[in-house]
């Protein structure tokens, strides 16, 4: 989230969109990257018959090739340790499941196979169906290779298999990926559209299609849904076929979008894979369900516009979303969940409670915070800021805009320029900053640093801007203007564990305040990585030790780290059992090199030298890496590491992440019922009659002076109506006052969602209660810490 943000329009992944894609016989993507040729909406589109004829020929060839594979005895180990015999290229996971029980065979979705010997087919295929923002999982080196496997695909070597049911996340992904193919077939049946990409989502799936000028409407849902339900009832088998690039181009010659994917993603001489169910044939890495009959319930949920390859300069597509389940009960649970999610939707609650708004014309994607929403926003920042003071962070303030040369050093200009807002200042390219880290690197490099200064912990709540596509904007979850609780720690390699341990404790404390359950995952060195294996091994061992010391369970994601360092990803589970990625702890070996960050190591001459002398000594025969732009101009050159100096490791750390997005998550987590310390509406004072109005206003004033959010209800409404409206507005407490309370300087207190009044509270008791529920802190800041066992006496 800090070094590299989402691939979007204009990124290198989209650059290929301008390439011509034409395989003969059909329409094409022209030089401008847009569809060229005739297209019309029609049922029984003629390209389907052409595709099926080519498929039958290619499938027969593939099956003939499989017949030549050697059949040999293999050992198949089950999770309970039992070993069954099988034959390579004959025994399927479904047969193994049937040998155990028919019930298991009926409920299993996919097999997870750990091959104990090298299986060449795992490296045989290049997937052409994945989005550029996703990395295709690469088979691991060595004899053991783990992969998801079709239930009907024969095993190819000795292995350990796990048969996954729908309750497993990976099985759900496969189930919904297959369901996307069902949806795509339904779209083709009704409209004859050109399908593009249809992935599984965390909950459900979608498929994009080119419909020409035709716009899908909600009235189309029932028709598509009926086709999908028919496809499920037909129990169409999923068939897999391996083919060459040229064969794939022939197969999809009538679909220019698929042709472009094949042209740009599959190298010449490489192989790719396709799947068929019924008349639909699609590029796909798989695996898939045995048949469409596994999907017992199917529903089209919504539609939206999209762009080919996510680039608004390319063709406009229509996107249909869907959900499917293997049983009616699961669909009922989902429907009930969606109804509750709608009630908790932060956009609805934000409007009801007048927290924030968006304007579709004047600044789409940038939030307008009303006073009540701003209270929540500032309380979250205040919470983190208070903990920073206790945990050794120093807050800094950095510019909002920079000359483009800064982002050429960081690499963002080369890779994400079009996702940033550009400015023309005195005929120079400037950009609004999309992240805080480059500014912090400049500050670290402002003078010679010593090992004694590390760890150095910078914190920043600077305003950030990212040029999100208008179609991607979604309330507070995806915005163009936001703030993050960014922290950047400059540490020595031997300090990684202590700082990560402290970071995990910080994360756990904050998330615990909100009642979130946090899950941790360590992502380790990928195949393409910056730095030596020794550096990575040392960093990973310290991260593992910190995770172990935290006392929390964690999982390992081998090879899933960023190229610049391993990371700890944190996923939160909210009150609706939904998962959210907010915080992260990311090690970075890359930017210290790109910004030539260094510190004087221990044991070397401590004499302070001016920076000019240091820079002069750098001039020599050192030849580092460099980068050039498209004109051949050098835009970044590696700096020399001076004698007696070392490079720091940077730790990128966030807890809330985007304050906007975290507010959305909290709004839905609490369903708008804010805890007292965070609530924008804490105490409503309700006088029984006009005689108590002045006393009510006095109480309000005292509460405000002491830092609480309080208001008086002085209208002529009845007492019951005043109380009811305050409860509906989610005030945490309602203080009712009359002549008796005025005489005693007390209140009759009621609490939200508590049926009976709490009783009468004196002013001292009232303020003591509210103070106990005010802003939480990990340390009692009103007490002294002991010095050598002694405390000061007052």
N, C-alpha and C positions, 0 to 999 in steps of 0.2 A: 504494500500500500504506500510505501514511502519512496522506494527507488523506482519502481516501475508500476504504472497504473494501467488500467484496462486498455487493451488494443482496440482501436476504433478507427474512424474514418481518417485516412491519410497515413496510417501506420505502414511499416514495411510489409506487414501481412496482407495489407489491402492493395499494395502496389501492383500485384499481379492481375488485378481486376482490369487493367488497361490492355492486357494482352489479348490478341484475337483468339477466339476459340471456335474452330470450325472443323468438323470431321467429314463434311460432305453429306449431301442428301437431306439436310434439314436447315433450320434457321441457325443464326450464329450470333455471337457477341462481337460487335464491331470494334474498330479502333478506339472509339470513345468509351468503350466498356459497357455499351448498352445493347439490348436485344434488337436485332435487325431481322426483318422478314415478316411474313403474315402469321397472325395468330387469331384464332376464334374459339370462343367457348363452345364446347360440344361434348356430348356423351359418346361413348365408344370411339374415342379418338383413334385415328388410324395408326399413330405411332406405337400403340400398345401391341397390335398384331405383329408389326415389324420387329419389335423388341423380343416378343415371345419366340418368333422363328429363329432369331439369332441365338437366343438363350438355349433352346433345345439342342442346337448344334454344339455350342460351347460346353453345355453341361455333359453331353455324351462324351466329348473329348476329355473332360475333367474326370469323369467316372472311369473311363478307360485307363487313364493315368493312374488312378487309385488302385485299379486291379493289378497293376504291375508292382505295387509296393510289397515288400516281403512280409509274410505272416510269420510271426515268431511268438513264442511264449513270453508273456509279461506278468509281473506281479502288481496287483492293485490293492493298496493298503487303505482300509477304512479308518475313520476317526477313532473308533474303539480299539484299534490295533489289529483287528482281524485282517487277514490277507486272503484275497481271492485270486484265482488264476484267470488269465484272459489271453487274447491274441491281439497283437498290434494290427491296426487297420481293420479290425472286425468287431471287437468288444466295445460297446458304447456305454456311457454312464447310465443311460436309461435301462439298459439290460442289468446293470449292477443294482440299480434301484429296485427293479422288478424282482430280482433274486432275494431282496430283503423283505419287501412287502408291496402289495399293490397300492396300499394307502400312501406309502412313501412315493411311489412312482407317480401317483395322481397329483401329489402336492408339491413335488420338487420343481423348481424353476430352471436352475442352471447348476453346472458342476464347477467347483473350484479345484483345479488340478495342479498339484505340485509334482512336476516331472523330476525324476531322480537320475535322468540321463539326458544327454543333449538331444533335443527334438528340432530338427532343421526347419520344419514348417513354421516355427514360431518367428523366425527371421525372414521368412519367404515373402511376406505380404506387406505392402505399403498401403496404409489406410488412406482413402481419398475422400472419406465422408466427414472428417472432423473439421471443426471451426479452427481458424488460425489462432484464436486466443487460447486454445487447448493444446497441450503437448501430448502427442501420442505416446502411451506408455511403452517403454522399451524393455524387451526381455533382458533379464539379468544375466551377467556373465557366470560361467561355472556350470556344473552339472545340474544343479537344482534350479528349475525355472517354474514360476507360479503363473497361472493364467486361468481366466474364466473360459469354459468350454461348453459348446452345444451338447445337450443331452443325447442328441441323435448322431453326433459326429464320432466316429470310431477313435478310440485312444491310440496313441502312436508309440507309447513306450511305458516302462514300469513307472508307477506313480503312486502318489497318495491323493485320494479324492475326498472332497467334502460336498455333500449334496445339499444345496441351499434352497430353503423355502422362502416364501414371500416376505416373511418377517425379517429377513436379512437385507441390509441396505444394498448390497451388491446385486441381490436377486431382484429387488425392486427396480434397480436401474435397468437390468436386462428386460424385466417385464414391461416397463414403460417405453423402453427403446423399441421393443417389438410392437407395442401398441401404437407408437408413432408410425410404423410401417402400415398398420391397419388404417390409421387416419389418412395417411398419404394415398392409399389405394382408394379410400372412399372419396377423397378430393378428386382424384383422377377419373373415377367412375362418373361423377356428376358433372364436372366442369372441363375435363380434358386439359387441366392446367399442367404446366411444366414444374415438377417438383424440384426443390433445391436442397435444403438441409432440414432434417427432422430429428433433433436429439431428445434424449430423456432429460428431465429436470429433476430437482430434488423431490418434487411432488407432482408427477404428471409428465407431460411432454408437449411438444408442438411440432408443426410442420409448416414450412414456408413454401409458397408456390407462386409462380408467375401467372397472373390471370389477365394480362393485358390491361384494359381499362376497367374491367369488372371489379367492383368493390364488394367484398363479402359483408353480409349483414346478419344480424341476429336471427332473422327469419330463415337463413340458410342452415342454421345449426341442426334443426330437426331432420332435414334431408340428409345431411352428411352423417348424422348420428345413426339414422336408419340404415344407411349403407354399411357403416361400421359394425352395427349389431348383426347384420346379415353375414358379413365377412367372418365374424366370430362364430356364428352358428354353422358356417360352412366348414369349419375346422381345417382350414387350409394349412398344409405343411410348409414349414420354412426349409428351403433348400439352399445349400451353400455351394459356391463355385469359385475356383481360382482361375484368373485369366490374365493375359498379358495386357500391357498398356494399349496396344493396337486393337486387341479384341474388345477391350472396354470402350474404346472410342467408337468402334463399329456398333457395339450394343446400344450405346446412348447417343448415336449420331443425330437423333431427332430432338434431343434436349441439349441446347447450347450451354446451359448452366452446368450440367453434369460434365459435358465435354471440357469446359473450362477447369473444373476441379481436377479432372484426370490429367489434362495438359500441364497444369501447374504443380500438381502434388505428386504425381507418379513419375519417377525418372524413367528415361528411355531404357528399355531392357528389364525393367522391374515388373513385378506382379502385383495385382490388387485383388480384392475379394468382393463378391456381390452375393446378395440373398434374394430369393424369390418367395413370395407367398401369393398364391392365386395369380392374377395377371400382373401384379406389381413386381418389378425387378428394380433393385436399388443398390447403389454403391454402399458397402457397409463392412466394417471390421468385425461386427458381431460381438458376442454370440447372441442367439435368439431363442425364443420359446420353441418347443417341438411343433406346436401348431397354434393357429389363431384361436382355437377353441378354449385355450387356457383363460382367455379374457371373458369372464362371464358377465361383467357389467362394464358399460362403456358410455362416456358422456363427453360431449363437446362443451367446454366451459366458457370460452371467450375468444375474441379475435382482436387483431391489431394490425397496423401497417408495419412494414419492415423494409429494409434495404438490402439488396444483394451484397453479401460480404460485409454488411454493416456500414456501407459507405453511401451517404446521402447523395453522392454524385452519380450513383449507379441506379439500376432499375428498382422501381418500387414493387414490393411484393406484398402478398396477403398472408398473414400468419393466423393459423387456427391452433388453439390450445385444447388439450383434452385430458381426461383422467380415466383410468380403467382399473378394475380390480378382479381378483379371482373368485369373489363371492359377493352376494347381495348385502350381507352384514357389513362388510368392509366399506361398501359404497354408502350405506346408511350412516356409518360412523363418520365418513368423510363429509357427507352432506351436513350433518349436525355440527361438525367442526367448522365448516365454512360459514355456517350461520353465526356461530359465536365469533369467528374471526372477523366477520363483517361488523358485528356490534362493537368489537374492540378496535377496528381500523383507526389508526391514528389520525387519518384525515377527517373522519367523522367526529371523533372526540375533539380534535383540534378546533373544529368549527363550532361544536356544541359549547365548549368551554372557552371559546374565543382566545385560543392560544397563539395561533399563527394563520397566515394566509399566503397564497401565491397569486400573482397577477399574470394572466396568460399573454398579455401584450407588452407591458412595460418592463418586466424582468422575469421571464419564465425561468424556472429552475433556481431562483434565489428567493429565500424565505423572508417574508415580512413578519416579524415577531411582535405580537400585541403585548401590552404590559404583563399580563398573566403568564404568557409563554416566556417572555424575557426573564421573569423571575426564576422559572425552572432552569433555563439556559445558564443564567449566572450562578445559580446554586450548584449546578454540576461542576462548573469551572472552579467555584470557590472550594468545593470539596477536594478536588484534585490539587488545587493551589495550596491549600492548608497542609496536605500530606507532603507536597514537595518540600515545604519548609522543614518538616520533621525528618525527611529522608535524604537530605543533602543535595537536592536539585537547586540549581540557580536559574531563575527565569530570565529569558532574554527577549528582546524585541528586534525583529528583522524587517527589512523593506518588503513592500508588497510587489514590487516590480523590479526586474533586472534586465540588463543588457543580454542579448542572446548569447554572447560569448560564455557566460556562466553555464548555460544549459548545453553548450557544446562540450564543455569540460565534463559535465555530469553524464552526458550522453542522451539526455532527454530531447535535445533539439534534433538529433539524428533519427530518433525512434518515435517520438510522440509530439512532434511540432504541431500537428493539426489538432491535437487534443488540448492545446494550450491557447490562451487568449493573447494575441499579438498586438503590439502598439507601435506606431511610427513616431519616434521621438527624435527630432532633429535629423531626420533621414537615416536613423539607425533602428534596427529591429530590437524591440524590447518585448518582454512577456510578463504577464501577471504570474506570480509563482503558483505552481500546482502542489508544491510540497515545501517543507521548511528546511530539510537537511542541507541543501547547498549553502544557504546562508550561514548555518552553523559551522560548516567546514571552513568558510572564509574567516569566521571569527576565531576558530582554533588556530588557523594559519597566520593570524595577524602578528604574531611574534614568536620567538624561539620558545619552545615548551620543554619542560623538564619532566622526568619520570616522577618527580615528587608531586607534580600537579595532578597526576592521574590517580583514580578515575576523575574525569571531569564530566559533570552531568548538566547538560543544557536542556531547558524546557521552553516550549513556545506554544502560545495559543493563536499564532498569526492567522489572518484570513487567507484562505486558499481558493483558487478558482480552477475549474477544469471544464473544458468545452464538451460537455455531454450532449449527445444527439437528443433532439427534442423528443423523439419517440421513446427514449430510455428514461426520461424524467418520471419520477414516481414519488410524489409527496416529499417527505423528509428523507426517504431512503436513498434516493438518487437525485442529487442537486448539483448546481454549478458553482455555488458559493457556499463555503463551509469553514469550520474551524476544527482542528484536531488537538488532542492533548499529546502533542508530539514530545518525545524525549529522545535525545541523542547522547549516548554515553561514549566517551573516548577512554579506552582502557588499554592496559598492557595485557598481553596474552595470558599472563598468570592471574589476572584479575577477573577473567570471564566468569568463572564459577560463582564467586562471591556476588558479583553484580546480577547475574541471572537468578541466583537464589533470592536475593533481595527483591528483584523484579517480580518473581513468582509470588512471593509473600504479599507484595503490593497489589498485584492482580487479584489474588484470592480475597484479600481484605475488602477491596472495593466491590467485587462481584457479590460477596457475601452480604453486603449491606442491602442489596436489591433482591436477595433471595434467588440469585441465579446459581445453577449448577454448571461448573466449568469442566470441560474435557480438554486434555492437553495431548498434542502429537508432536513428536520430534521428526523433522524432515532432514535427511542427511545428504551427503555428497552425491550430486548427479554425475552422469558420465562426462558432461562438459562442465568443468569447474575451474575457477581461478584459484591459483595458489597450490602449494605442494600437498601431497597426501598427508605428510607429517603435520602440517598446519591444521588441516581438516580433522585429522584423527584427534589431535589435542583439543581442538574446539568442541568436537562432538562429545568427547569423554567428559569435558567439564559441563556441558549441557545435560548429559545423562546423569551426572552426579548431582547437579542442582535439582533436576526433576525427582530423583530418588529421595533427596533430602526434603523435598516439599511435602512428602507423605501422600501425595495424590497419585492416583493411577494415571498412566500415560501410555500412549501407543507409539509405534515406530513406523514412519513412512520412508522406507529405504529409497534413496535416490531422488527424493522429491524436494530437496533443498533448492534454493536459487543458486545460480552459477557463482554468485559472489559470497555465499556463506550459508551455513545451516541455520535453521529457524525453528522456533516453537510456535505452533499455531494453537489458538485457543478458541474453542467453540462453546457458546453459552446455550443452555436450555431454558426457555422461558416457561411461564405458567401454562402455555398452550402446548408444551412439549415440542416447540419448534426450535431449530438450531440456528444460531447466529454467529458469524465470525466478526469479532470486534477487535480484541486485543491481539498483539503479536510481539514476539521478541525475536529480532532478526539480526544475525551477525553479518558484518559487511567487511570483506577484505578488499573490495574493489575500489570504493571511493577514496580510501586513504592513498591509493596509488594514483588515481586520476587527479586528485587535488594535491598530490605530493605532500601529504600530511606526515609529520615526523616529530619525534621528541628525543631529547638527549637522554641516553640510557644511563643507568646507574654505573658508577665506577669510572666514568670518563671525566675529562677536564670540565669543571663546573664554571669556568670563566665565562661570563656573559659576553657574547660578541654581537655586534650590531648586525642587523639583517642584511645590510648592503655587503658586508664582508663575506657573510655566509653565501650570498648569491654569487659573488665573484668566484668563490672557490668551487662552485658548481660547474663553472665553465671549463670544459675539458673534452676528453675524448669519449665521454659517456654517450652511447647511442641507445636510447630507449624506444619503446613502441610509439607509434604516432597514427593519427587518423586524418584523412583528407576528405573534403567535401566533393561533390560531383564535378567541380571545376579543377580539382587537384590541389586546392589550397589547404594547407595543414591547419586543422581546427583544434587539435589536441596533441600534445607531445608529453610523453612520460618524463617526469622530473627525476633527478638523481637523488638517491638516499645518501646523505652526508656521512662521513666517517664519524663513528661514535653515536649515531642516531638509529632509532628503530621506528617502524610505522605502528601507529596505534590500531587497534581493532575498534570499529564503530559498532555499537549496539543500537539499532532502531527499536524503540519501544513505545507502544501505545496501549492504553487500557480502555478508554471509552471509544477510541478511534474518532470518527466524525461525531462531533457533539450533536449535529442534526440527526444523524441516523440513530445514535444511541437514544436520543429523546423519543424518536418514533418507536423504537423497541420497548422503551420503558412505558410509553403511553399505552401500548397494547398489552404489555406484561401486567400492569396494574389496572387495566381497563378504565383508566381515568381516575381511579381512586388513589390519589397520591399519598405517600406516607407524610406525616406531619412536617418533618424537617425539609422535605422537598416541595411541599404543596404551595401553590401560588395563592390558595385560599385557606388560611389556617383557622381564623376565629371570626365568626360573625356574631356581633352583639345585637340582641333583639330586645328592645324595651317593651314592657307590657302595654304601656300607654305613653302619652305625650309627657306626663310628669316625670318620667324616667329618661327622657331624651338626653338631657344635659349630662346625666350620670353615665349614660351609654357612650356619649362622645368623649367623656373624660377617660373611661376605660380604654376606648379605642386609641386615644392619644398615648396613654401609658404603654400599651402593647407595642405601638409603632416605635416609640422611643427606645424600647428594649429589643428592637430588631425583628418583631413578628409582623406578619401580614394580617391586618385586622380591618374590618369595616363595620359600620352601623347600618341597621335596617330601620329607617325612620319614616317609612311611608305609612299611610293610614290603613294598610291591610290588617286583617285579623291576625292574632298571634299564631294560630295554627297554620295559616297560609304562609306567614313569614318563615316559620320553622320548616315547613314542607319545602318551600322554594330553596332555602339554604341547604337542605339535605340533598335536593336534586342537583344543586350546583356543586356538590361534593366539598362543601366546607367541612373541615375535619372536626371542628367543635362549634357549638352554638351556645353562647352565654346569654341566658335570659335574665333580665333585671327588671325589678319593680321597686316599690317604695321600701320594702323590707331590705332588699339587697343594697339599696342606696343608703339606708340608715346604717347598715353593718359594714359597708364597703366590701361587698361580696358579690358572687354571681351564682346562679343556678346553672350548672354545666351539663350539656348533653354532647354525646360523641356520635359521629357518623356511624351508621349501621349497628348501633347499640340501642335496643328497644327502650330501656328504662333510663331516665336521667341519672347522671353520676352523683348528683347531690349538690350541696352548697359548698363553695370553696371561698375562703378568704383570699384577699389579694396576694398574700405571701404564699399561700398554698397553690393558688392558680399559677403564679409565675414560676414557682419551683417545679410544678408539673410540666409546664411548657418548656422550661429550660432543660429538663431531663430528656425531652424528646426532640431537642433542637439539633443542629448540624452535628453529625457524628464525627468522631476523631479517634484515630488509632492509639492516641496517648492522652492521658489526663493532663492538659496543659495548665491546670491551676495548682499543680503540686510540684514540689522540687524533687529532683532525683538526688539520691543520697551520694555524698562524697566520703569515700572510705568508711562507709557505714554510718555517717553522721548527717543530720538534717539541720538546717538553720532553725532557730527558735524565734518566734515573733511574740 
